[in-house]
Amino acid sequence: MKDIPFYVPFTFFISVLATAWFFYRATTGSIKIIYLFVAWMLLQSVIAITGFYTVTTSMPPRFIFLVLPPLIIIIILFSTAKGRRFVDGLSSKQLVWLHTVRIPVELVLYWLFVGKQVPQLVTFEGSNFDILSGITAVPVAWFGYHKKAFPRWLLLLWNFICLLLLLNVVVHAILSAPFPFQVFGFDQPMLAVLYFPYVLLPGFIVPLVLLSHLVCIRQLVIKP
């Protein structure tokens, strides 16, 4: 991608590393998770560098090979006994801190919009309010999970609202990409996520953000 200032991919790389770090902390230091993350990110990075995802005319879109595997893993985690044991053992406090990465991610999306690589629709100048999730994650993590000053219903409400904000931007992003079913962003489609390193947004950061909300919701519901 040309004419994108160096601080944009730099900020994005920091966001990716922060996401991996917070989730690693949530597992109380599972080295297997790091191996899995590194293998997945290397695989998808190599695929993206070959230009595989830039072919957008096929049906189903090749993009499915990027986003479907993480979704399958999430389904397995919640539908198997071993998966649920793993989920229930995660630190919800660290998972809430993970959502702070949504602040730099939103800045990256805005800079990519300025660079004509994503539509305004998926930025905080458009219909994307996801940066609020990142901002509010700080007081929720500190007062809600560290100080335990918030009631359970408020933590549930926060997770559900932020989950809806995530789904909002994901839907708009998918429908703005240059796929055969594109609905938005014809003048400036969602191009960045088809290229390295930004494939790691839908292929790594978003699935972990989604998983973090689902884990927190489950733990809030089932734990006494």
N, C-alpha and C positions, 0 to 999 in steps of 0.2 A: 504494500500500500504506500503510495507516494504522497509527499507533501503533508504528512502527519508529523507534528513536532515530537521530538524524542521523549518528552515528558508524558505523552499519552501512553505509549506501550510500557514505559517505566512504571507509571502509576498502576497500570493494569497488572503488570507482573507482581507488584507489591500486593495488590488485592488478591491475586491467586494464592500467593504464599501465605498471606494472612488467613485466608479461608482454610487452607490445608492445616495451618498451625492451630487454629481454634478447634477444628474438628479432631485433630490429634490430641489436643488437651482434653477434649470431651471424652475420649476413649481411655483417659488416664495413661497415655503414653504407649499405645500399641504400635510397634514398629512395622507390623504387617500392613497397617493402614498406609503408612508412608510408602512402602513398596508398591502397594496397589495404586496409590495416587500417582506416583512417579511413572509407573508402567502405562497407566491410562493416558496421562498427559503427553508422554512421549509418543505413544501410538497415534493419538489424535493430532498432535502437532505435525508429525511426519506426513500423515494423510492430508492434512490441510495444505502443507507446503507443496505437495504434488499438484494442487489445484483441483483435487477430487470434488470438493464441495462447491466449487464455482460453477459446476454444470447443474443448472437449475431447471432444466426442461423435462427431466425424467419424472415419471410417476410410478411409485411414490418418490418424493425427492430424496436424493442421496443424503440429505441432512438427517434422515431418520437413523442412519448408522452412528450419528453423533449423540442424539438425544434419547434414543430408545433403550440402549443398554443400561444407563443409569436409572431410568424409570423402572425397568424390569427388576433391577437390584432392590430398589425401594419397595416394590410390591412383594418380593421374596422376603425381605426383612420383616414386613408386617404380617405375612401370611404363613410363616413357619415358626415353630416353637424355638428353634435355635436363633432365628432372626429376631424374634421378640425379646429373647434373653439379652441379645446384644444391644438392642434398642433401649431396653429398660435399664441397662447398665451405663448408659451415656450420661455425662454431666450436663444437665439442662442449663446450668449457669453459663458454662462455656459455649453452649450452642446459642444462647442469647447474645453473648459477646460477638459471636461469629457474624451476626447481622449488621455489625458496624461496618463491615466491608461494603455494604450497599451505598455508603456515602461516597467513597472514591470511585466505585463503579458508575454511579450516576454522573460524576464529574467526567469520567471517561466517555460516557455516552454523549454528553453535551459537547465535548471536544470533537468527537467523531462526527457529530451533526454539523459543527462548524466546518469540519473537513469534508463535508458532503459524502459521508459514508453511512450515515443512518438518518432516518426521517426525524423531523422535529417532534413527531407524535410520540416517540419513545423516550423523550427527554423530559426534564422537569419544566421545560418551557411549553411542553405539549400536554399529553394526557397521562404522563408517568409521575406518580406521586410517591414512588417507592423510596425516595430519599428520606421521607418521614420515618420509615421503618428503621433505617440506620441511625437516625438522630435519636429517636425515642428508645432505641435498644440500650443506650447508655444508662438512663435512669431506671429502666426496667431491670437490667442486669444487676445494678447496684442496690436499688431499693427493694426490688421485687424478689431477687434470688439471693443476694448477699445479705442484706439486712432483714429480708423476709417481712417487709413492712406493707406489702400489697396483698390484698385478699386473692384467693385462687381465681375467683370469677373475673377479676380484672386482668390477671395474667392470661387467662383463656381468651378474653375479649381481645386483648392486644395481639395475641398470636393469630386469631381468626382474621382480624382486620388486616394485619400485615400479610397474611397469606392471600387475601383477596387483592391487595395491592400488587403482590408478585404476579398473581395470575393475570391481572389486568395488563401489565406490561408485556408478559409473555405472549398473550393472545395478540396484542397489537403488533408485537415484533414479528410473530409468525405470519400474520396477514399482511405485513409490510415487506416481507422478503420477496424476491423476484421468482416465486414459484408459480406454477400454473393457476393456483387458486388465490393469487394476490388480490387484496381488496383495497389496501391503503398504500400511501407513499409512492405513487407512480412517478412523481417528479423527482423523488430522492428516496429510492428504496433502501431496505435494510441489507447493506452489502458487507459491512465489517465482519459480521459473525461467520462469514464464509471463508475468512482468511485467518492465517496464523498472525498473532496469538489469540485473536478475539473469539476463535472457535471455543476457547476454554470458558467463555461466559455461559453459553447454553450447555456446553458439554461437561462443565465441572462446577462452576460457582453456583449457577441456578439450581442444579439438582441437590447440592448440599444445603442451600438455603431452604429449599422445599422440605428436604428431609429433616432439617433442624426444627422447623415449625411443627411437622407431624409428630416428631419425637416428643417435643415439649407438650403438645396437646394431649398425646397419649399418657404421658407421665402425670399430667395434672388431673386427668380423668380417673386413672386407675389407682394412683397412689393415695393412701390415706392421709 
